[in-house]
Amino acid sequence: MSRMSSSRYKVNDGKGKKIPQKILRYFPLTPRLQRLYMTSEMAKDMRCHNDKRVDDGCMSHSADTPQWKEFDRKNPEFAKETRNVRLGIATDGFNPFGNMSASYSMWPVILIPYNLPPWKCMKDSFFMMTLLIPGPNQPGTNLDIYLRPLVDELDDLWDNGVMTYDASTKKTFQMHVAFIWTIYDFPAYGDVSGWRTKGYLSCPTCNDNPLLQKLIDKIGWVGHRAYLPENHPWRKNKKFNGKSEFDKKSLELPVEKVISQLKRLRPVEFRRDSKGSKRARHLTELNWTKRTILWGPTIHTRFVDTT
């Protein structure tokens, strides 16, 4: 959290209108989710992951993924009501002025309803912008401050839900919402997840055991054949670095290991110090800069790297 002594307004010596340090634009999520059930056709589409999907072993919908099925297994009460909404969150920065010579970064936070058919949920008309984080600088790890109103609303929709009218059945039901995925590029991964994507430990999958090699003043990531199946022909191919690969590594990063590392993380104050330098980290903290606000007791998250 920010320091309580910090002023919300820029110094103006008490003259004229107070000018806020920053303005965060937040667009409530609940009314827009309720609106998805206000037409009969759309209400039926919101149940297509259960009513129309064919479970033939092929991945044709997000509901076919192991993550979706594992979430349903752990939350049977939520899964029993097929109209409950599953959301993904996407965010990244852009320059709204279209002028690369002007340094300005604005960050929208967009929600995607995965209940809809694949050919609909990724249409612009179904993207729900909930936050517009102003520039001129990117939020960095301070992103958590701006996400607070969204997280509070998601917590309430998960715990309590909201009474919603279903036009297809002409009845009301208690709609609950779960947030299960995030989508972003690799630099934004560091801002959202809290794992810094720079330096010797920048690979989040490698975690505390990176597969790297120092190349003069650069870092070379040359050991990732260790993730290949044991009998893969590339393991014996010496064209990569002149050696065969015999190490074995798993792409699975145990949640217990991540929780243990986060427990060693010191309290984080989301603000740079007066000199403008970044907060120094201890060696025991590895590349963790924070415990992300999205990783809470009632927020169900799976970080997805789309790079």
N, C-alpha and C positions, 0 to 999 in steps of 0.2 A: 504494500500500500504506500501511497505517497505521504510525505511528511505533513502533519496536521498544521504546521506553522506556515506552510506555503499558501500564498494568496491565490484565490480563484481568478483574480483580475490583474491586468497589467497596471503598473503604477501610472496614475494620472493626476497625482497630487490633489485628489478630491474634486477636480474640476471636470465638468461635462459628464457625458455618459460613460459608465464603467464598461471597459472593454475586456471580455473574458480571455483567458490565456488560450483556450481552445474550445471549439464547439463540436460536440459529438452528436451526429444525427442518428437517431434510433427509430426504426419503424417496427411497431409491435407485430409479433408473429401470429398470435392466436386468432385474430379475426380473419387472416388470410387462409389459415388452415381450415377454419370453419367454412369458409366460402367454397372450398373444394367439394363440399358435400351438399351444396345448395341447388345443384342441377342433377337430375336423375342419371344422365349419361356419365358425368364426371364421378359421381358417387360410386357407380359400378366399376369405373376404371381404377378407383382407389382400392378396390378389393381384387383386382385382376391377379395379383401375386398369389392369391389363394384360390380364386374361383376359376380362372381361365388358364393358369399356367399348367403345362404338362411336365410332370417330373420324369423325364426320360433319360436322365444322366447327363444331358447337355446343358451348358450354361447359357440360357437365353434370357434370364432375368436375374437381378441382384439376389432374389430369394433362392437361387440355385447355389449361391456361394457357401462355403463351409462356415464363414463368419456369421452369416444370417441364420443358418441352422443352429449354430452353437448358441447364438443369442436367444433363439426361441427355446432351446433346451434349458437354458439357465433361467429364463423368465416365462414360465408357462402361462401365468395369468395374463401377461401382456400379449402373448402370442395367441391366446384363445379368442380375443376380439380382433378380427382381421382388419377392422377399420382403424385401429390404432396406427399412428403415423411414424414411419422411420425416416430420419433425415440425415443428409450429408451436409457438411459445411465446406465451402471453398472460399479461399481468400488469396489475394496477391495485390501488389502495388502497381499503379500505373500513373503516367503523367497526363493529367486531363487537358493540358494545353497543346499537346502534340508537337511541342518544341523541345527537342533533345538538348538544346543549349541552356534551357531553363531547368534548374534542379528543383523538382517538386514531385512528391510521391503521395498519392491518395490511395487509401486501402478500403475497398468495399468488402463486406462479408456477406456471402450469398448462401442461402439454404436451398437444398434440392430434395423434393419429396420422392423417395424411392418406391413408394407404393404404386406409382403410376407405371404404365407400360414403358419399356425402354425408349420407344420412339416418341414418347411424350415428356418424360421426366427431364430430358436433356434439351428441351426446347426453351428458348428465351422466355416465352410467355409463362412458364412455370417456375422460373428462377425467382426466388424471393430475397431481395436485398433487405437485410435487417439492420446493417450498420454501415455508415459511411464515415471512415476515420480520416480526418483532415490532415494535410501536410503542414509545413513543407517537407518535413523529414519523415522517413518511415518509422513506425512505432517500435520496431525491434522487439526485444523481450518485454517491453512495456505494453505489448499487445493485450496482455491479460487485463489491464486496467479498463480498456475500451470494451472488452468482451463481457464485463461484469453484468450489465443489464440483460444481455442475451442469455447468459448462464442462469441468472435468477429466474427468467421466464421459462427456460427449459426445465429447471428443477421443479417449478410449480406444475408444469404440464405433465411431468413424469409422476410426481407424488399425488397430485390432486386431480389432474385432468380438467376438462371443461365440457359442459353439456352442449352437445352439437346436434343439429337437425339433419337427418339423412333423407334427402328428397326421394331416393329410390325406394325406401321402405315406408316413408312418411311417418317416421318415428324418431325420437331423440335417443342418443346414447352418450355415455361418458367417454370422450376421446382422450386418450393418453398419447404422449409423444416420447420417442427415444431418439437420441443422437448417436449414430453408430459409426460414421465414417468422416474423415477429413480428406480434402483434396487440395494439393498445393505443389509448387515446384520445390526444388531442393533447398534454396536459401530460405524460403518461407517455412520450410519444415523446422528449421532451427528456431524461428521466432515463435511458432505455435507449440511445438513439442517440448522445448526447453533444452534439447540436445544441440549444442553449437556445431554447425556444419563447416567448421574451418579448423585447420591445424592437423596434427598427427592423429587425433581421435575423431576426425570428421565423419567417418563412416558409422552410421547408427547401428547397422547390423553387426559389424565387427565389434562394436562396443569397446571393451577394455583390452581387446586382443587384436589390434589392427594388422591387416595384411598389406604392409607398405614397405617401400625401399627408398632410401634417400638418394636422390640423383642430383649431385652438386648442390644447387640452391633450390631444388624442387622436390616435391614428394611424388613418388611413383607408386600407384596402386597396381601391383603386378601379381598378387597371390590369390586372386579370386577363383582360380581353378579348383581350390580346395572345397568349394561349395558344389562342385559337379558330382554326379553319381560316381560310385567307386569304379565302375567299369567303363567310364566315358573315354573315348579315344583321345580327346584333347589332353587328358592327364599325362599321357606318355609323349605327347608332341613337344619337342624341344625348341620349336621355332618361336616360342613366346619369350623365354629368357635363358635359353640354353640348358634348361633342367627339366626333369620330369617332376610331376607334382604328386606327393604321397600324403600330404596332410589332409585331414578330414574335418570339415566344419559344417555346422547346421545353420540354416537360415532362420530357425526359430530362436527368438530371444525370450527366455523365460520371464514371465511377469514377476516372479518372486525375486529374480536378480535385479530387475529395474527398481522394484520397491525398496530393496535393501540399499541400493545406491542412493535413492532419493532421500532416505532417512539420514544419510550422512551430509546432506546438503544444508548449509547454514541458512538462517532466515534471510530472505531476499527483500531488499527495498527497491521498488521499481522506479529508480531515478538515478541519474548520474550525479557524482559529487560536484562540489562547487568548482573544481578545477576542470571538469569536463572529461575526466578519465573514467574508464570502465571499471567495474568492480572486479578485484582480483579474486581468483579461485584457488582453493587448496588442491593439492594433488589428489586427495581422496575424493574430490568431487568430480573427477574425470572431466568430461565435457558438458556436464549439466550446468545450466545457468539459472534454472528455476524449476519448481514443480508446477506444471501448467495448470491453469484454472479449469481446463476442460477435463482434467483427471480428478474428478470429485467423487464423493460417495454415491451420488445419484445420477452422474453423467456417465453414460456407457459409450466408450470411445475405442475406436481402432484406427491408428494412424496409418494412412495409405500414402506411400511415396509414388507420385505419378510421373517422375522424371524418367 
